[in-house]
Amino acid sequence: MRRVQKIILLMFVCSIMALSVGCGRHTGITSPDQTAWLSFVGNTKGTAFVVDGGIPTVLSAHSENGGKLYQTTPGKHVIEVQRNNRVVVRRTVLIGGQQTKEIRVP
């Protein structure tokens, strides 16, 4: 009888251990990169752009990304594209994280 009780106790302990190991859950938080991009297409020769009234940035065709893709922060922005000190494009855009907003330049 004692031997049967030991076997039952051993089986119970083994089943509890097996269940507790199998019920584990790994959790983690993944946070996407909070970067947004502006893409300029069309006639970008001799143009510069301004984001939210900041410093003008020249659209260069000689950079490694072709001069038409620029990093910014997600959110609402006012984009101006200037050529010969005249505004040729003025747009208010809403860009989410990990998104690229295309700006067409005439």
Backbone atoms as SQL, in Angstrom:
CREATE TABLE atoms (id INTEGER PRIMARY KEY, chain TEXT, resi INTEGER, resn TEXT, atom TEXT, x REAL, y REAL, z REAL);
INSERT INTO atoms VALUES
  (1, 'A', 1, 'MET', 'N', 0.817, -1.181, 0.000),
  (2, 'A', 1, 'MET', 'CA', 0.000, 0.000, 0.000),
  (3, 'A', 1, 'MET', 'C', 0.873, 1.262, 0.000),
  (4, 'A', 2, 'ARG', 'N', 1.929, 1.201, 0.772),
  (5, 'A', 2, 'ARG', 'CA', 2.809, 2.345, 0.834),
  (6, 'A', 2, 'ARG', 'C', 3.486, 2.588, -0.517),
  (7, 'A', 3, 'ARG', 'N', 3.811, 1.532, -1.172),
  (8, 'A', 3, 'ARG', 'CA', 4.450, 1.649, -2.482),
  (9, 'A', 3, 'ARG', 'C', 3.496, 2.298, -3.482),
  (10, 'A', 4, 'VAL', 'N', 2.229, 1.966, -3.443),
  (11, 'A', 4, 'VAL', 'CA', 1.225, 2.549, -4.334),
  (12, 'A', 4, 'VAL', 'C', 1.074, 4.044, -4.047),
  (13, 'A', 5, 'GLN', 'N', 1.088, 4.428, -2.785),
  (14, 'A', 5, 'GLN', 'CA', 0.974, 5.840, -2.422),
  (15, 'A', 5, 'GLN', 'C', 2.178, 6.631, -2.933),
  (16, 'A', 6, 'LYS', 'N', 3.359, 6.047, -2.850),
  (17, 'A', 6, 'LYS', 'CA', 4.559, 6.727, -3.354),
  (18, 'A', 6, 'LYS', 'C', 4.485, 6.902, -4.868),
  (19, 'A', 7, 'ILE', 'N', 3.998, 5.891, -5.555),
  (20, 'A', 7, 'ILE', 'CA', 3.877, 5.980, -7.020),
  (21, 'A', 7, 'ILE', 'C', 2.858, 7.057, -7.393),
  (22, 'A', 8, 'ILE', 'N', 1.737, 7.092, -6.695),
  (23, 'A', 8, 'ILE', 'CA', 0.715, 8.104, -6.978),
  (24, 'A', 8, 'ILE', 'C', 1.262, 9.503, -6.681),
  (25, 'A', 9, 'LEU', 'N', 1.959, 9.660, -5.581),
  (26, 'A', 9, 'LEU', 'CA', 2.556, 10.947, -5.235),
  (27, 'A', 9, 'LEU', 'C', 3.588, 11.371, -6.279),
  (28, 'A', 10, 'LEU', 'N', 4.416, 10.438, -6.723),
  (29, 'A', 10, 'LEU', 'CA', 5.413, 10.724, -7.749),
  (30, 'A', 10, 'LEU', 'C', 4.746, 11.137, -9.058),
  (31, 'A', 11, 'MET', 'N', 3.685, 10.444, -9.450),
  (32, 'A', 11, 'MET', 'CA', 2.957, 10.789, -10.679),
  (33, 'A', 11, 'MET', 'C', 2.324, 12.177, -10.550),
  (34, 'A', 12, 'PHE', 'N', 1.788, 12.486, -9.383),
  (35, 'A', 12, 'PHE', 'CA', 1.175, 13.790, -9.148),
  (36, 'A', 12, 'PHE', 'C', 2.213, 14.910, -9.256),
  (37, 'A', 13, 'VAL', 'N', 3.360, 14.721, -8.632),
  (38, 'A', 13, 'VAL', 'CA', 4.428, 15.724, -8.687),
  (39, 'A', 13, 'VAL', 'C', 4.920, 15.900, -10.119),
  (40, 'A', 14, 'CYS', 'N', 5.099, 14.809, -10.834),
  (41, 'A', 14, 'CYS', 'CA', 5.561, 14.886, -12.231),
  (42, 'A', 14, 'CYS', 'C', 4.545, 15.603, -13.104),
  (43, 'A', 15, 'SER', 'N', 3.263, 15.338, -12.909),
  (44, 'A', 15, 'SER', 'CA', 2.242, 15.999, -13.725),
  (45, 'A', 15, 'SER', 'C', 2.169, 17.492, -13.403),
  (46, 'A', 16, 'ILE', 'N', 2.316, 17.867, -12.134),
  (47, 'A', 16, 'ILE', 'CA', 2.334, 19.288, -11.764),
  (48, 'A', 16, 'ILE', 'C', 3.533, 19.978, -12.402),
  (49, 'A', 17, 'MET', 'N', 4.679, 19.354, -12.384),
  (50, 'A', 17, 'MET', 'CA', 5.880, 19.937, -12.993),
  (51, 'A', 17, 'MET', 'C', 5.702, 20.080, -14.498),
  (52, 'A', 18, 'ALA', 'N', 5.144, 19.064, -15.135),
  (53, 'A', 18, 'ALA', 'CA', 4.941, 19.115, -16.584),
  (54, 'A', 18, 'ALA', 'C', 3.960, 20.221, -16.954),
  (55, 'A', 19, 'LEU', 'N', 2.902, 20.372, -16.188),
  (56, 'A', 19, 'LEU', 'CA', 1.928, 21.422, -16.469),
  (57, 'A', 19, 'LEU', 'C', 2.499, 22.813, -16.224),
  (58, 'A', 20, 'SER', 'N', 3.272, 22.970, -15.183),
  (59, 'A', 20, 'SER', 'CA', 3.817, 24.297, -14.889),
  (60, 'A', 20, 'SER', 'C', 4.859, 24.722, -15.920),
  (61, 'A', 21, 'VAL', 'N', 5.608, 23.788, -16.456),
  (62, 'A', 21, 'VAL', 'CA', 6.592, 24.111, -17.491),
  (63, 'A', 21, 'VAL', 'C', 5.884, 24.462, -18.794),
  (64, 'A', 22, 'GLY', 'N', 4.830, 23.750, -19.123),
  (65, 'A', 22, 'GLY', 'CA', 4.111, 23.978, -20.377),
  (66, 'A', 22, 'GLY', 'C', 3.258, 25.226, -20.374),
  (67, 'A', 23, 'CYS', 'N', 2.974, 25.782, -19.231),
  (68, 'A', 23, 'CYS', 'CA', 2.091, 26.941, -19.152),
  (69, 'A', 23, 'CYS', 'C', 2.842, 28.265, -19.144),
  (70, 'A', 24, 'GLY', 'N', 4.147, 28.217, -19.242),
  (71, 'A', 24, 'GLY', 'CA', 4.915, 29.456, -19.243),
  (72, 'A', 24, 'GLY', 'C', 4.640, 30.263, -20.496),
  (73, 'A', 25, 'ARG', 'N', 4.707, 31.573, -20.372),
  (74, 'A', 25, 'ARG', 'CA', 4.449, 32.435, -21.515),
  (75, 'A', 25, 'ARG', 'C', 5.515, 33.522, -21.540),
  (76, 'A', 26, 'HIS', 'N', 6.108, 33.692, -22.677),
  (77, 'A', 26, 'HIS', 'CA', 7.118, 34.737, -22.833),
  (78, 'A', 26, 'HIS', 'C', 6.433, 35.965, -23.413),
  (79, 'A', 27, 'THR', 'N', 6.595, 37.076, -22.757),
  (80, 'A', 27, 'THR', 'CA', 6.014, 38.310, -23.257),
  (81, 'A', 27, 'THR', 'C', 7.117, 39.332, -23.440),
  (82, 'A', 28, 'GLY', 'N', 6.863, 40.231, -24.307),
  (83, 'A', 28, 'GLY', 'CA', 7.808, 41.308, -24.552),
  (84, 'A', 28, 'GLY', 'C', 7.087, 42.442, -25.247),
  (85, 'A', 29, 'ILE', 'N', 7.668, 43.576, -25.194),
  (86, 'A', 29, 'ILE', 'CA', 7.082, 44.737, -25.840),
  (87, 'A', 29, 'ILE', 'C', 7.965, 45.107, -27.011),
  (88, 'A', 30, 'THR', 'N', 7.358, 45.171, -28.176),
  (89, 'A', 30, 'THR', 'CA', 8.093, 45.636, -29.339),
  (90, 'A', 30, 'THR', 'C', 7.558, 47.011, -29.697),
  (91, 'A', 31, 'SER', 'N', 8.448, 47.917, -29.876),
  (92, 'A', 31, 'SER', 'CA', 8.083, 49.283, -30.198),
  (93, 'A', 31, 'SER', 'C', 8.662, 49.627, -31.565),
  (94, 'A', 32, 'PRO', 'N', 7.798, 49.985, -32.520),
  (95, 'A', 32, 'PRO', 'CA', 8.320, 50.321, -33.839),
  (96, 'A', 32, 'PRO', 'C', 9.154, 51.597, -33.789),
  (97, 'A', 33, 'ASP', 'N', 10.066, 51.696, -34.714),
  (98, 'A', 33, 'ASP', 'CA', 10.916, 52.874, -34.821),
  (99, 'A', 33, 'ASP', 'C', 10.043, 54.089, -35.128),
  (100, 'A', 34, 'GLN', 'N', 10.185, 55.142, -34.358),
  (101, 'A', 34, 'GLN', 'CA', 9.375, 56.340, -34.550),
  (102, 'A', 34, 'GLN', 'C', 10.061, 57.281, -35.537),
  (103, 'A', 35, 'THR', 'N', 10.135, 56.825, -36.765),
  (104, 'A', 35, 'THR', 'CA', 10.734, 57.598, -37.839),
  (105, 'A', 35, 'THR', 'C', 9.741, 57.683, -38.983),
  (106, 'A', 36, 'ALA', 'N', 9.633, 58.844, -39.576),
  (107, 'A', 36, 'ALA', 'CA', 8.806, 59.042, -40.760),
  (108, 'A', 36, 'ALA', 'C', 9.709, 59.589, -41.858),
  (109, 'A', 37, 'TRP', 'N', 9.265, 59.426, -43.085),
  (110, 'A', 37, 'TRP', 'CA', 10.097, 59.840, -44.218),
  (111, 'A', 37, 'TRP', 'C', 9.292, 60.703, -45.176),
  (112, 'A', 38, 'LEU', 'N', 9.969, 61.659, -45.794),
  (113, 'A', 38, 'LEU', 'CA', 9.406, 62.461, -46.873),
  (114, 'A', 38, 'LEU', 'C', 10.105, 62.058, -48.156),
  (115, 'A', 39, 'SER', 'N', 9.313, 61.800, -49.180),
  (116, 'A', 39, 'SER', 'CA', 9.855, 61.429, -50.484),
  (117, 'A', 39, 'SER', 'C', 9.441, 62.499, -51.487),
  (118, 'A', 40, 'PHE', 'N', 10.404, 63.035, -52.207),
  (119, 'A', 40, 'PHE', 'CA', 10.127, 64.076, -53.186),
  (120, 'A', 40, 'PHE', 'C', 10.292, 63.499, -54.588),
  (121, 'A', 41, 'VAL', 'N', 9.255, 63.621, -55.403),
  (122, 'A', 41, 'VAL', 'CA', 9.284, 63.103, -56.770),
  (123, 'A', 41, 'VAL', 'C', 8.905, 64.227, -57.726),
  (124, 'A', 42, 'GLY', 'N', 9.369, 64.098, -58.942),
  (125, 'A', 42, 'GLY', 'CA', 9.081, 65.107, -59.954),
  (126, 'A', 42, 'GLY', 'C', 10.320, 65.937, -60.247),
  (127, 'A', 43, 'ASN', 'N', 10.109, 67.190, -60.614),
  (128, 'A', 43, 'ASN', 'CA', 11.196, 68.097, -60.976),
  (129, 'A', 43, 'ASN', 'C', 11.801, 68.708, -59.708),
  (130, 'A', 44, 'THR', 'N', 12.771, 68.008, -59.128),
  (131, 'A', 44, 'THR', 'CA', 13.390, 68.482, -57.882),
  (132, 'A', 44, 'THR', 'C', 14.672, 69.269, -58.120),
  (133, 'A', 45, 'LYS', 'N', 15.046, 69.452, -59.367),
  (134, 'A', 45, 'LYS', 'CA', 16.288, 70.169, -59.675),
  (135, 'A', 45, 'LYS', 'C', 16.173, 71.633, -59.240),
  (136, 'A', 46, 'GLY', 'N', 17.160, 72.066, -58.455),
  (137, 'A', 46, 'GLY', 'CA', 17.205, 73.459, -58.014),
  (138, 'A', 46, 'GLY', 'C', 16.166, 73.805, -56.959),
  (139, 'A', 47, 'THR', 'N', 15.691, 72.815, -56.221),
  (140, 'A', 47, 'THR', 'CA', 14.663, 73.087, -55.218),
  (141, 'A', 47, 'THR', 'C', 15.186, 72.832, -53.808),
  (142, 'A', 48, 'ALA', 'N', 14.495, 73.411, -52.860),
  (143, 'A', 48, 'ALA', 'CA', 14.765, 73.194, -51.437),
  (144, 'A', 48, 'ALA', 'C', 13.416, 73.016, -50.761),
  (145, 'A', 49, 'PHE', 'N', 13.423, 72.325, -49.625),
  (146, 'A', 49, 'PHE', 'CA', 12.171, 72.175, -48.891),
  (147, 'A', 49, 'PHE', 'C', 12.348, 72.653, -47.461),
  (148, 'A', 50, 'VAL', 'N', 11.229, 73.067, -46.873),
  (149, 'A', 50, 'VAL', 'CA', 11.196, 73.564, -45.502),
  (150, 'A', 50, 'VAL', 'C', 10.101, 72.797, -44.774),
  (151, 'A', 51, 'VAL', 'N', 10.427, 72.281, -43.590),
  (152, 'A', 51, 'VAL', 'CA', 9.444, 71.581, -42.768),
  (153, 'A', 51, 'VAL', 'C', 9.095, 72.466, -41.579),
  (154, 'A', 52, 'ASP', 'N', 7.827, 72.804, -41.451),
  (155, 'A', 52, 'ASP', 'CA', 7.312, 73.585, -40.317),
  (156, 'A', 52, 'ASP', 'C', 8.049, 74.907, -40.126),
  (157, 'A', 53, 'GLY', 'N', 8.382, 75.579, -41.218),
  (158, 'A', 53, 'GLY', 'CA', 9.028, 76.885, -41.129),
  (159, 'A', 53, 'GLY', 'C', 10.467, 76.850, -40.667),
  (160, 'A', 54, 'GLY', 'N', 11.102, 75.695, -40.758),
  (161, 'A', 54, 'GLY', 'CA', 12.489, 75.545, -40.311),
  (162, 'A', 54, 'GLY', 'C', 13.490, 76.013, -41.350),
  (163, 'A', 55, 'ILE', 'N', 14.671, 75.463, -41.275),
  (164, 'A', 55, 'ILE', 'CA', 15.765, 75.814, -42.180),
  (165, 'A', 55, 'ILE', 'C', 15.574, 75.087, -43.508),
  (166, 'A', 56, 'PRO', 'N', 15.727, 75.786, -44.644),
  (167, 'A', 56, 'PRO', 'CA', 15.588, 75.122, -45.944),
  (168, 'A', 56, 'PRO', 'C', 16.661, 74.053, -46.151),
  (169, 'A', 57, 'THR', 'N', 16.257, 72.943, -46.730),
  (170, 'A', 57, 'THR', 'CA', 17.162, 71.842, -47.058),
  (171, 'A', 57, 'THR', 'C', 17.132, 71.654, -48.566),
  (172, 'A', 58, 'VAL', 'N', 18.299, 71.723, -49.183),
  (173, 'A', 58, 'VAL', 'CA', 18.391, 71.598, -50.638),
  (174, 'A', 58, 'VAL', 'C', 18.177, 70.145, -51.034),
  (175, 'A', 59, 'LEU', 'N', 17.327, 69.940, -52.038),
  (176, 'A', 59, 'LEU', 'CA', 17.122, 68.600, -52.586),
  (177, 'A', 59, 'LEU', 'C', 18.273, 68.314, -53.532),
  (178, 'A', 60, 'SER', 'N', 19.164, 67.437, -53.118),
  (179, 'A', 60, 'SER', 'CA', 20.377, 67.145, -53.869),
  (180, 'A', 60, 'SER', 'C', 20.244, 65.821, -54.591),
  (181, 'A', 61, 'ALA', 'N', 20.617, 65.803, -55.841),
  (182, 'A', 61, 'ALA', 'CA', 20.579, 64.564, -56.613),
  (183, 'A', 61, 'ALA', 'C', 21.860, 63.767, -56.444),
  (184, 'A', 62, 'HIS', 'N', 22.797, 64.250, -55.628),
  (185, 'A', 62, 'HIS', 'CA', 24.095, 63.590, -55.503),
  (186, 'A', 62, 'HIS', 'C', 24.263, 62.823, -54.199),
  (187, 'A', 63, 'SER', 'N', 23.228, 62.741, -53.370),
  (188, 'A', 63, 'SER', 'CA', 23.363, 61.975, -52.131),
  (189, 'A', 63, 'SER', 'C', 23.122, 60.499, -52.410),
  (190, 'A', 64, 'GLU', 'N', 23.398, 59.645, -51.420),
  (191, 'A', 64, 'GLU', 'CA', 23.328, 58.202, -51.655),
  (192, 'A', 64, 'GLU', 'C', 21.907, 57.696, -51.877),
  (193, 'A', 65, 'ASN', 'N', 20.869, 58.429, -51.427),
  (194, 'A', 65, 'ASN', 'CA', 19.499, 57.982, -51.659),
  (195, 'A', 65, 'ASN', 'C', 18.848, 58.713, -52.828),
  (196, 'A', 66, 'GLY', 'N', 19.646, 59.357, -53.666),
  (197, 'A', 66, 'GLY', 'CA', 19.101, 60.077, -54.801),
  (198, 'A', 66, 'GLY', 'C', 18.655, 61.483, -54.439),
  (199, 'A', 67, 'GLY', 'N', 18.811, 61.856, -53.179),
  (200, 'A', 67, 'GLY', 'CA', 18.470, 63.207, -52.772),
  (201, 'A', 67, 'GLY', 'C', 16.995, 63.463, -52.621),
  (202, 'A', 68, 'LYS', 'N', 16.174, 62.419, -52.609),
  (203, 'A', 68, 'LYS', 'CA', 14.738, 62.645, -52.611),
  (204, 'A', 68, 'LYS', 'C', 14.017, 62.004, -51.433),
  (205, 'A', 69, 'LEU', 'N', 14.741, 61.440, -50.467),
  (206, 'A', 69, 'LEU', 'CA', 14.131, 60.782, -49.318),
  (207, 'A', 69, 'LEU', 'C', 14.766, 61.345, -48.049),
  (208, 'A', 70, 'TYR', 'N', 13.931, 61.950, -47.187),
  (209, 'A', 70, 'TYR', 'CA', 14.448, 62.634, -46.008),
  (210, 'A', 70, 'TYR', 'C', 13.688, 62.208, -44.758),
  (211, 'A', 71, 'GLN', 'N', 14.425, 62.048, -43.660),
  (212, 'A', 71, 'GLN', 'CA', 13.857, 61.593, -42.394),
  (213, 'A', 71, 'GLN', 'C', 13.236, 62.755, -41.626),
  (214, 'A', 72, 'THR', 'N', 12.108, 62.476, -40.964),
  (215, 'A', 72, 'THR', 'CA', 11.456, 63.460, -40.107),
  (216, 'A', 72, 'THR', 'C', 10.768, 62.719, -38.964),
  (217, 'A', 73, 'THR', 'N', 10.033, 63.433, -38.164),
  (218, 'A', 73, 'THR', 'CA', 9.309, 62.801, -37.058),
  (219, 'A', 73, 'THR', 'C', 7.855, 62.573, -37.467),
  (220, 'A', 74, 'PRO', 'N', 7.212, 61.563, -36.903),
  (221, 'A', 74, 'PRO', 'CA', 5.789, 61.363, -37.193),
  (222, 'A', 74, 'PRO', 'C', 4.966, 62.540, -36.662),
  (223, 'A', 75, 'GLY', 'N', 3.855, 62.803, -37.320),
  (224, 'A', 75, 'GLY', 'CA', 2.964, 63.871, -36.871),
  (225, 'A', 75, 'GLY', 'C', 2.517, 64.742, -38.026),
  (226, 'A', 76, 'LYS', 'N', 1.936, 65.879, -37.682),
  (227, 'A', 76, 'LYS', 'CA', 1.428, 66.830, -38.668),
  (228, 'A', 76, 'LYS', 'C', 2.522, 67.843, -38.985),
  (229, 'A', 77, 'HIS', 'N', 2.787, 68.037, -40.275),
  (230, 'A', 77, 'HIS', 'CA', 3.841, 68.954, -40.706),
  (231, 'A', 77, 'HIS', 'C', 3.355, 69.802, -41.875),
  (232, 'A', 78, 'VAL', 'N', 3.875, 71.017, -41.957),
  (233, 'A', 78, 'VAL', 'CA', 3.652, 71.881, -43.115),
  (234, 'A', 78, 'VAL', 'C', 4.924, 71.824, -43.947),
  (235, 'A', 79, 'ILE', 'N', 4.787, 71.358, -45.193),
  (236, 'A', 79, 'ILE', 'CA', 5.928, 71.191, -46.098),
  (237, 'A', 79, 'ILE', 'C', 5.840, 72.250, -47.190),
  (238, 'A', 80, 'GLU', 'N', 6.925, 72.978, -47.384),
  (239, 'A', 80, 'GLU', 'CA', 7.030, 73.929, -48.494),
  (240, 'A', 80, 'GLU', 'C', 8.204, 73.523, -49.364),
  (241, 'A', 81, 'VAL', 'N', 7.983, 73.519, -50.664),
  (242, 'A', 81, 'VAL', 'CA', 9.063, 73.284, -51.623),
  (243, 'A', 81, 'VAL', 'C', 9.280, 74.601, -52.359),
  (244, 'A', 82, 'GLN', 'N', 10.539, 75.059, -52.376),
  (245, 'A', 82, 'GLN', 'CA', 10.870, 76.350, -52.973),
  (246, 'A', 82, 'GLN', 'C', 11.825, 76.167, -54.142),
  (247, 'A', 83, 'ARG', 'N', 11.604, 76.982, -55.160),
  (248, 'A', 83, 'ARG', 'CA', 12.519, 77.031, -56.300),
  (249, 'A', 83, 'ARG', 'C', 12.706, 78.507, -56.650),
  (250, 'A', 84, 'ASN', 'N', 13.951, 78.951, -56.736),
  (251, 'A', 84, 'ASN', 'CA', 14.280, 80.356, -57.014),
  (252, 'A', 84, 'ASN', 'C', 13.574, 81.293, -56.024),
  (253, 'A', 85, 'ASN', 'N', 13.603, 80.922, -54.745),
  (254, 'A', 85, 'ASN', 'CA', 13.002, 81.707, -53.657),
  (255, 'A', 85, 'ASN', 'C', 11.492, 81.899, -53.799),
  (256, 'A', 86, 'ARG', 'N', 10.841, 81.038, -54.565),
  (257, 'A', 86, 'ARG', 'CA', 9.381, 81.065, -54.697),
  (258, 'A', 86, 'ARG', 'C', 8.829, 79.727, -54.227),
  (259, 'A', 87, 'VAL', 'N', 7.718, 79.765, -53.534),
  (260, 'A', 87, 'VAL', 'CA', 7.082, 78.536, -53.053),
  (261, 'A', 87, 'VAL', 'C', 6.313, 77.901, -54.208),
  (262, 'A', 88, 'VAL', 'N', 6.697, 76.666, -54.573),
  (263, 'A', 88, 'VAL', 'CA', 6.004, 75.958, -55.653),
  (264, 'A', 88, 'VAL', 'C', 5.048, 74.898, -55.108),
  (265, 'A', 89, 'VAL', 'N', 5.275, 74.441, -53.881),
  (266, 'A', 89, 'VAL', 'CA', 4.381, 73.473, -53.239),
  (267, 'A', 89, 'VAL', 'C', 4.272, 73.844, -51.763),
  (268, 'A', 90, 'ARG', 'N', 3.041, 73.854, -51.258),
  (269, 'A', 90, 'ARG', 'CA', 2.811, 74.042, -49.820),
  (270, 'A', 90, 'ARG', 'C', 1.720, 73.057, -49.422),
  (271, 'A', 91, 'ARG', 'N', 2.094, 72.073, -48.585),
  (272, 'A', 91, 'ARG', 'CA', 1.147, 71.032, -48.176),
  (273, 'A', 91, 'ARG', 'C', 1.229, 70.805, -46.680),
  (274, 'A', 92, 'THR', 'N', 0.085, 70.532, -46.096),
  (275, 'A', 92, 'THR', 'CA', 0.028, 70.068, -44.713),
  (276, 'A', 92, 'THR', 'C', -0.185, 68.567, -44.776),
  (277, 'A', 93, 'VAL', 'N', 0.724, 67.819, -44.168),
  (278, 'A', 93, 'VAL', 'CA', 0.663, 66.356, -44.241),
  (279, 'A', 93, 'VAL', 'C', 0.650, 65.766, -42.838),
  (280, 'A', 94, 'LEU', 'N', 0.043, 64.610, -42.724),
  (281, 'A', 94, 'LEU', 'CA', 0.036, 63.846, -41.483),
  (282, 'A', 94, 'LEU', 'C', 0.755, 62.537, -41.771),
  (283, 'A', 95, 'ILE', 'N', 1.880, 62.320, -41.100),
  (284, 'A', 95, 'ILE', 'CA', 2.717, 61.148, -41.354),
  (285, 'A', 95, 'ILE', 'C', 2.773, 60.311, -40.087),
  (286, 'A', 96, 'GLY', 'N', 2.519, 59.023, -40.226),
  (287, 'A', 96, 'GLY', 'CA', 2.624, 58.101, -39.099),
  (288, 'A', 96, 'GLY', 'C', 4.029, 57.532, -38.997),
  (289, 'A', 97, 'GLY', 'N', 4.314, 56.882, -37.888),
  (290, 'A', 97, 'GLY', 'CA', 5.606, 56.230, -37.702),
  (291, 'A', 97, 'GLY', 'C', 5.813, 55.133, -38.725),
  (292, 'A', 98, 'GLN', 'N', 7.012, 55.012, -39.240),
  (293, 'A', 98, 'GLN', 'CA', 7.401, 54.034, -40.253),
  (294, 'A', 98, 'GLN', 'C', 6.638, 54.218, -41.562),
  (295, 'A', 99, 'GLN', 'N', 6.222, 55.436, -41.856),
  (296, 'A', 99, 'GLN', 'CA', 5.533, 55.724, -43.109),
  (297, 'A', 99, 'GLN', 'C', 6.349, 56.711, -43.931),
  (298, 'A', 100, 'THR', 'N', 6.117, 56.665, -45.236),
  (299, 'A', 100, 'THR', 'CA', 6.746, 57.608, -46.155),
  (300, 'A', 100, 'THR', 'C', 5.646, 58.389, -46.850),
  (301, 'A', 101, 'LYS', 'N', 5.747, 59.706, -46.842),
  (302, 'A', 101, 'LYS', 'CA', 4.771, 60.559, -47.512),
  (303, 'A', 101, 'LYS', 'C', 5.421, 61.117, -48.766),
  (304, 'A', 102, 'GLU', 'N', 4.752, 60.929, -49.886),
  (305, 'A', 102, 'GLU', 'CA', 5.288, 61.372, -51.174),
  (306, 'A', 102, 'GLU', 'C', 4.809, 62.790, -51.466),
  (307, 'A', 103, 'ILE', 'N', 5.752, 63.658, -51.810),
  (308, 'A', 103, 'ILE', 'CA', 5.463, 65.043, -52.175),
  (309, 'A', 103, 'ILE', 'C', 5.816, 65.203, -53.649),
  (310, 'A', 104, 'ARG', 'N', 4.817, 65.542, -54.463),
  (311, 'A', 104, 'ARG', 'CA', 5.058, 65.741, -55.898),
  (312, 'A', 104, 'ARG', 'C', 5.459, 67.193, -56.152),
  (313, 'A', 105, 'VAL', 'N', 6.563, 67.355, -56.868),
  (314, 'A', 105, 'VAL', 'CA', 7.088, 68.684, -57.188),
  (315, 'A', 105, 'VAL', 'C', 6.860, 68.929, -58.674),
  (316, 'A', 106, 'PRO', 'N', 6.132, 70.004, -59.028),
  (317, 'A', 106, 'PRO', 'CA', 5.867, 70.278, -60.456),
  (318, 'A', 106, 'PRO', 'C', 7.109, 70.780, -61.177);
